[in-house]
Amino acid sequence: MLDDKDAHGVDWIFIYILTRLESEEHVKIIREDGVSEDDHPVGRAMPAEGHSGHFGGLMLAALGVVFGDIGTSPLYAIRECFHGEYGIAVEPQNILGVLSLMFWALLLIVTLKYLTFVLRADNQGEGGVIALSALVKSGAGRARRSRRALVLVGLFAACLLYGDGMITPAISVLSAVEGIRIITPLFTPYVVPLTASILIGLFLLQRHGTARVGRLFGPIILIWFCVLALLGVMEIARCPQVLEALLPWYGAKFLFINKLHGFIVLGAVFLVVTGAEALYADMGHFGRRPIQLTWFFLVFPALMLNYFGQGALLMTQPEQTHHPFYAMVPHWAMVPMVILSTLATIIASQAVITGAFSLTRQAIQLGYLPRMKIVHTSVGQIGQVYLAPVNWLLMVCTLGLVVGFQTSSKLAAAYGVAVTSTMLITTTLFYMVARDCWGWSRLKVMALTGLFFAVDLPFFFANISKIFHGAWFPLVIGAVFFALMLTWKQGRRILASKMTELTPSLESFQQELENSPPQRVRGRAIYLTGKPGQVPAALLQNLKHNRILHDEVAFLHIIIENVPRVPNLQKVETEKLGRGIFRITAHYGFMEEPQVAKILSLLPGDVKQFSQEDTSFVLGRERLTMGDEPAMSRWRARLFGFMSRNATDPAAFFDLPPERIIEIGVQLSL
């Protein structure tokens, strides 16, 4: 048992962390419409005084979206340590050692690393590895090539999350449905079909949005965490000696005695922190403080009570390693518990799927993926989007994992490598942000990130042992998406370079207009252009074949900045170039979607005549051919051509009126 001195030591850890949180500076952000960001679930810092009800609502909503993944880990984490591929003997010292490792993993990785420090690295309120990479890219004090390499590393970490997004729904729902086997073994043949049916229904519902159903997420997960805590307390009361595992030397002793076997078990221990990246990625939706307080006052205590409760159960009933979570549930409550577990895992899966949609949208905005049709499924929540290709890909791969692995225990053997890799990359990027953006001293940053690496690296190497047990799958998925993104980015760069060679600069074009003016026709036209200083190829083709030019012409160039959002007052810049020609430059953040109608509505009075109703929009339609010596390898050139042909039409992507569009073909060679 813990004596008073040890208990006070643990208390001081929490007091220190809470003091750190209270001492952080919080800025009250004001939106463009004059309303405090504290009144909205997006881009918010601390809520203003007098908004305690709304603050409580944010905490409840964060439960369903942010903590669903990490909150369903009790279904399988303890089991995998003692009953999985590398399960260790169910002995009191091993049980205490595993519980100690779990407690300190959650304390150091989630509480200290993510909630205390990493969440401070926000990009105008937005979090996640993409936002962190954008901060690194904009940082000073480091060579441009070095920053570009770090951004690519961050991009690879983002790609790994696609693999995580496929495994999480499969293992979560499968582990919950497996509870029906405990009700009666007769249900065993129906576990996989029932899991597949639930997942198919989940993916089919995505196109309808989750805004209405999402209101139920928070209350259901609140009930889930309360039940987790209650079950744990009941078992701890029967065997209170498990609380000794709060002391760190039980974990150290476990690793020392069990040597290689104990080190490999770290791969199963790591399952308790899967989902920690969601705390950072979803910061933009709920704010830093609601996430932090929800973790401290509900999620962390409930998780630890349940883990220690499962440990207490195994102390007295070591034969229950096949499913210690359900073994804590009274027989009369098994059916409602299986239903509640299934609902909780569906909610956790929904959060991961939505995260994959948001990640894809950011990659499109940053130019790493071709345009796709983005459907907004909620008028009140930014980030509630649906992308059909991503949805169907996730569904096929998730179902393939369920059918291929059959049990959640086998899936757990494939889980963790992608997440540990992402966490290592997050630590690396955090180091760069702290040094280059915050100006922290090298000693201070190295001491802090050295601690993070000391925790992350053992978990990473322990999970590497899972490579041949299915962990290769998320790595392959991440590598495929990484190759797609780099191919698209390089292909667009090559085409932009070739377009520059084919088109004159604005200065030379204006000189040519003065020397040989074309016939002008009444009307207005807007040409979309990839570079602000170059003349659009579609305009040159129009002059070449039709020999006419509208009275008023605007070149529209859209720039995606390394920030989540750009205020409306800073979004649009205009410039008169003379002879009825204007240049319009629109600035958007990577969390926004450029819409020409909104750009036109923000134009100042002197160019207000360009309205969507009476302006022609001229688009260049690229026709790609393979050159004798393509600028990239042939397989990548073919891949780029395939992606280009299947990209969403720019008219639909920018929401242009079909009746006002003119398309002119331009042939380019890769």
N, C-alpha and C positions, 0 to 999 in steps of 0.2 A: 504493500500500500504506500501511497505518497504520504510523507510526513509534512508537517506544517511548513517547514523550510522549503521543501521542494515545490509544494503547491504555490507558495508565494513567489518562487522563481518563475514559474510559468505565468502567473498573473502579471509580473513585471514586464514580460515579453509583450503581452497584449496592451498593457498601459503605454509602453513605449511606442508601439505601432499606432495606436489611436492618437497619441500626442503628435506623432509625425503628420497624421492625416489632418488634425485640427490646425496645425501650424502652416499648412500649405496656403498659398495665396490663391484666391478665387476671384475671377473677373466676371462681372455681370455684363453679358453681351446684349446689345440692343439690335434688334432686327431692323431691316430697312423700313418696315411699316410702323416703326416707333414702339413696337411691343417688345418687352423683354423676352430674351430667349428662354428665360426661366419658365415662361408660361407654355413652352412648346417642348415636345419630346425629342427635338433634334437640335444639335449644336448648342447645348446648354451647359453652363457651369453650375454653380450652386443655386438652388431656388431662392427667390427673395423671401423675406419674412412675410408671414401672412399667407403663405401658399403651402402650409403643412399638409392639407388634404390632397393637393395635387402631387406633392412630394411622395406621400404614401402611395398614391396611385402609380407613380413611376416605379417605386420599389416593387409593387405587386406585379406590374407589367414586366419588369426586368426578370422576375422569377421565372416566367414562362419562356422568355426568349434567351436570356443570357445563361441561366443556370440549369437548363434542361439537360444538356449533355453531361456535365460534371455531376449533376444530381442523380443520374441513373446508373452511375458507376457501381454503387453498392450491390446491384443485381449480379455482378460477375467478378468484381475485383478480388475480394477475399477468396472466393472459390478458386480462381486461377492460381493463387499462391500455393494452395494445398491440393488441388484436384486437377490442375491443368496439365499442359504438356510437360512441364518441369516441376510439378507439384512436390513440395517438401514435406517431410514427416510431420504429422499433427502432434506435436509435443508442446508442453507449456512454454518452454524457452523460445521455440520457433514462433509460436503464436504471439508472444509478447514482442519478439523481435520484428515481426512483420507489421504489427500494429504501430510500433514505435517509428518504423520507417515511413509508414503511411502518414502518421501525424506530422512528422517533420518535413515530409515532402510537400504536404498541403500548406504547412506554415511557411516554408522557405520559398517554394515556387509560386504558389498562388498569392498568399498574403503579403510576403515581403517583396518578391520580384515584380509581380504583375500589379497588384493593387496599390502598393506603396510607391513604386518607382516607375514602372513602364507606363502606367496610365497617365503619368505626367507628360509623356512624350506624345501629346495630341497635336494634330494638324488642324488648327482652327476648330477644335472640338471633336474632330473625327479621329478614330483609332484604327488599328489593324496594320498588318504588315505592309500594305500598299501605301497607307498614309505615312508610316514610318520611313519607307523607302523614299517617298517624296521629300520628307524632311532632310534626309541624308543628301539627296540630290541638290537641294537648295542651300546646304550648309557651306560655309566658307572654310578656308584654311586647309584644303586638301586638293590635290591635283584632280583635274577634270576626269582623266582616265580612271583614277582610283574611285571617284564617286560613281562613275558609270558602272564599274565592276560591282560595287556594292549594291547599286540599284538592281542589277541583274541577279545578284544573290537573293535580294528581297523578292524579286519576281519569281524565282524558283521556289521560295518558301510559300508564296501565294499559290503556286501551281500544286504544291503538295497538299494543299487544303482540299483540292478536288478529290483526291484519293480518300482523304479523311471523310469527306462528305458522302462517299459511297459506302464506307465501312460502318460509319456511325448508325445510320438507319438499320442496316442489316443486323449488327450485333445487339443493338438496343431492343428492337422489337422482338428479335428471336429469343433473347434472354428472358424477356417478360412472358412471352407465349409459352416458353418451356415450363412455366409453372403449372400448366394443365396436366403435365405428366405426374406431378406430385399429387394432384387431386385423384387421379386414377391412371395407372399405366396404359389403360385401354386407349387413351387419347394420344399416345406417343406417335402413331403414324400420321396424325393430323397437324403436328407442330409446324412442319415446313410449309404445307399447303396453306394453313391459316396465316402464317407469317407473310407468305407471298401475297395472299389476298389483301391483307391489311396494307402492305406497302403499295400494291397496285392502286388501291383506293386512294391512298395518300397522294401519290403522284398525279392521279387523274384529277384530283381536286385543286391542284396548284393553279390551273388556269382561271379558276373562279376567284382566286385570292383567299387570304386567310384573315382579312380584317375583322369580320364578324365573329368567326370562331376564335380568333385571337383574344377576344375579351374573356374567354373562359380559361385561357392558358394559365394566367396568373393564379386564380383561385384553385385550379386543379393541382398545380405544382405546390402551392401553399399547403394544401391538404397532404400532398405526397411527403413533403419535408416534415410535417408534423407527425405523420405516421412513422417515418424513418426514426425520428427522435424517440417516439413512444416505444416502438419495438426495441430499440437499443437500451433504453432505460430499464425496461422489464428484465432483460437478460443481464445487464450489468448488476442489478440488484441481487441477482442469484450468485454472481461470481465477481465481486468488486475488485479482486486482485488484478484484473486486467488493466486497471487504471495506472498500474506501475509502468505501463508501456509509454506513458508520457515522458519518461526520462530517456534522454538520447542514447545512453550507453547500452540499452537493450538492443537497439538497432545496430550499433557498432559491434556488440558481442555476437549478434546473429551473423553478420558478415564475416567476422573473424573465425567463428567456429565452423561455419558451413562452406567457407572458401568459395570455390568456383560455383558450386550449386547455389549458394546463397546469393552470389553476384548475379547469376542468371535469373533468379526469382525477382530481382529488381525490375525486370521487364514486366512482370505481373503487377508489382507494387505501383508501377508508373500509371497503371490504368486509373488510379484514383484522381490523377490530375489532367486526364484527357478532357478537353473542353475549356481549359484555362485560356486558350487563345481567344475564345468567344468573349471573355470578359473585356478584353482590349478591343476586339473588332467591333463590338456593339456599343462602345462608349458613346458614339455619336448619336445613338438613338435615345439613350437614357441619362447620360451624364455620368461623371465620375463618382460623385458622392452617393447617389442612390445605389449604384453597384457595390461600392465599398461597404456601406452600412448594411445592405441586404446580406452580404457575405458574412460580416462580423456577427450580426445579431440573430441570423437564422440559418443560413446555408452551412457555414462551417461547423457550428455546434451540432446541427442535425446530422451531418455526414459523419462526424467523429463519434457521436453517440451510437450511430448505427454500426459503424465499423467495429467499435469496441464491443458492441452488443453481439455481433457475429463472432468476435473472438471469444467472448465469455461463453457463448453457446458451444463452440468447439472445445473449450476447456472441459466441459462436462459431457459433451456428446461428440467425440471426435469422428464418429461414423457419418456425420452429417455434412461432410466436405463436398458432396455432389451438388448441394444447393443450400448453403447455410442461410441465405437470405430468407427463402421461403420456409426454412425449418423454424425460424423465429415466430412465424405467423400461426396463431391458433387454428385448429382444423376448421372451426365454424366460420372463420374469416377468410379462408383460402380463395373462394370464388370472387368476392369483392376485391381482394388484394391483387389477384391476377388481372382483373379489369382495370384497377387503378394503375398498376404497373404498366399495362399496355398503353393506357392513355398517356402516362408520363413519358414513355419512350416515343410515342407518336409525336408528342410536343417537342421532345428533344430532337427528333429527326426533322421536324418542320423547321426548327431554327437553323439547322445545318444546311438544309436545302435552300432556304431563303438567303443564307450567307453565300452560297455558291452563285445564286442569281446576282447578288450585289457585287460580288467579286468580278463576275464576268462583265457587268456593266462598267465598272471602273476600268477594266482592261480595254474595253472598246473605246472609252473616252480618251484613254492615254495612248491609243493607236497601236495596241498590241494584239488586237483581234479585229476581224472584219465586222462591219455593221450587222447587227441583228435587230429584229423587231422586238422592241421592249414594250411590254404591256404593263401599265400601272394598275394594280388591283385595289388600291385604296386612295381615296381623295384626301384622307387626313393624315396618312403616315408616309413620310419620305422613306424610300428603301423597300417598300412593298411592291416588288416588280416581278414579272414572270417572263422567262425566256424559254420558248418551246424547245429549241435544240438541246439546251442544257438539261432541261427537265427530263426529256426522253432518254438522253445519254445516262443520266444518273439512275433512272429507273431500270434500264436494261442491265447496267453494271451491278446495281444493288441486288436485283433479283438473281443475277448470275452468282453473286457471292453467297446468297442464302442457299441456292440449289447446290452449289459446288462444295460448300463447307459443311452444310447440314446442321451443325450445332454451334452455339455461341462460344463454346470452349475452343473449338478449332478456329473460329474467327478471331478470338482474342489473341491467338498466336500470331495473327497477321497485323495486329493493331499496335501502334506505338512508334514505329520507326519514323513515319512521316511527321508525327506530332513532335517527337524529340528533335528531329532535324529542324523543324520550324522554330522550336524554342531556342535552339542554339543560334540560329540566324537572327532571331529577335534580340538575343543578348548582344550579338556582334553589332547590329545596327544601333542598338541603344547606346553602346559605347561611343559610336561615331556621333550620335546626336548630342550626347552629354558633352563631348569634347568640342565639337565644331559649332553647335548651335547654342549651347548653354554656357560654354566657356569654363567647364569644370576643370580642375587641375588633373594632370595625368595620374598622380598618386591616388587621388580620391576616386577617380573613375576606375582605375585598375583594381583597387581594393574591392569596390562594390561588384564590378563585373567578374572579378576573379572568384568571388563567392558564388555568383550565379553559375559560372562555368564549372566550378567544383561540384555543384549539384547536378547540372545538366549533363555533363560528360559521362558520369557513371551510368545514368539512365540510358543515354544514347548507345553506349557500347553494350549494355545489357540487352537492349532491344535489337541490336545487330544480329544476335543469335537467332532471331526470328525470320531472317531473310529467306531461308529455305523451307519455312513453314507457312508461307503465304504473304510475308511482309514485303515481298518483291512487288506485289500488286499495286499498292499506293505509290511506290516509287516509280513504277513504269507509267502509271497514269500521270503523275507529276511531270515525268520526263517528256511524255507525249505533248502535254499542254505547253510545256516550256519550249519544245521544238516548234509547235504551231505559232506561239507568240513571237519568237525570234524570227521565224521565217516571214511572218506577216510584216513585222517591223522593218526588216531588211529589204523585203520586196517593195514596200511603199517608199523607202528611202531611195532605192535604185530608180524607181519610176519618177520620183520627184526630181532626181538628178537629170534624167533623160528629158523630162519636161522642161527643165531650165535651159537645156541646150537647144530645144526646139522653139522656145518662145523668147521674144525680146524683153528688155527691161522696160519699165514704164516711161522712162525718159526718152529712150529711142523710139518707142511707139508714139508718144506725143509729138516728137519731131516729125515722124512720118505722116501723122495726121495733118500737121501744118503744111508739109510739102505737097502732100497728095490727099486732100480731104475727100472722104467717101460721101456718098449720098446719105443724108440724114432723114430718118422717117419719124413721124410723131409717135411718142410713147416712151415708156421707161422699161429698162431691162436690168436685171441683177445677174451677174455671173459669179458663181462660186469658184474660188481660187485657193490653191494649196499654199501659195506663197504671196505675201503682200506686195513684194517688189516686182513681181512678174505679171505679164499679161496672160489671162486665161487662154488656153489653147482653143477652147470652144469659140472664143471671140475671133481669133485669127481665122479659124475655119469658116466662120460665118462671113467675115469680110472677103475671104478668098472666093467663096462660092456664090454668095448673095450680093456682095459689094454694097451693103447698106449697114448703117449704124443708127441705133435709136438716138433720139434727141438727148435723153438723159440715161447715163449708164453708170452702174455702181459695181465695184468689185468687192465681193463679200469674202472676208477671210476670218475663220474661226480658230482661235487659239485655246488649247486646253492647258490651264495653268497647273502648277504643282501645289495647289491648295484645293480643299474640298469644294468650296463655293466662292463665287465672286459677287459682291454686292451689286445691286442693279445700277447704282450711281456710277460704278466703275466698269460696267459690263461692256459698254459700246463706245468706240471712238470713231469719229468721222473726219474726213479730210477732203477738201475740194481740190481737184487736180487741174481744173480748167477744161474748157471746151466741152462742158456738160458731163464731165467724168468725175465720179466720186469714189473714194475708198472708204469702206466700212470694215472696221476690225472689231470682232466680238470676242470677249474674254469669258471663258467658262471654267468652272472647277471640275475636277474629275468625278465628283458626285452628282453633277448636273447633266441635263440632257439639252443640247442646243436645239432650239426651235426658232425657225426664221420668223414666225409670226411675233414672237416675243421680242426678237431683235429689232424688228421694224417698229414695234410699239415704243421702244426705248430711244428711237432716233430723235435728235434735237430738232428744233423748229426749222432750221435752214435746209434740212434734207427730209423733212416730214412727208414730202410728196411721194416717197417710195412706200406705197401701201400694198398690202397683199391682194387687194381687189383689182387693181388696175396696173400691176407690174408683171412683166414676163420674167420667168426664172429660167435661165439658160444653163443647162448642165452638160458637162462633157462625159460622154460614154466611152470608157476605155476598152479598146479591143486589143488583147494581148497576144503576142506571137513569140515563139521560141527562136532566139537568135542562134547563129552558128556557134558562138562562144558566149553563152549566158553568163551574167555577172555573178550568179550563184550556181551551186551544183544543180544538175538537171532534175534530180528527184525533188529538190526544194523548189525549183522553178515550177515544176508540174504541180506540187502541193500548193504553191502560192496562186497559180492559175485556177486551181479547183476552188480555193477559198474565195478568190475574187469573183468567180462566176456565181457563187452561192451567197454572196453578201447581199444584205437587204438593199433594195433600191434607195439611192440617196433622197429621192423625192419623198418616199415613205418615212425614211429615218429622220429627216428634218421637218416632216409634217407640212409639206408644200401642197398647195391646191393642184390637183391633177390637170385641171383645165387651163392652168397658167404656165405649164411646163413646156420647154422646148429642149430636146436632146440632140446633141451633135456628136457624132462619132469621132474618136481620135485613136489612131493605131499606134501602139507602142511595142517595142521589142525588149524582152527581158535579157 
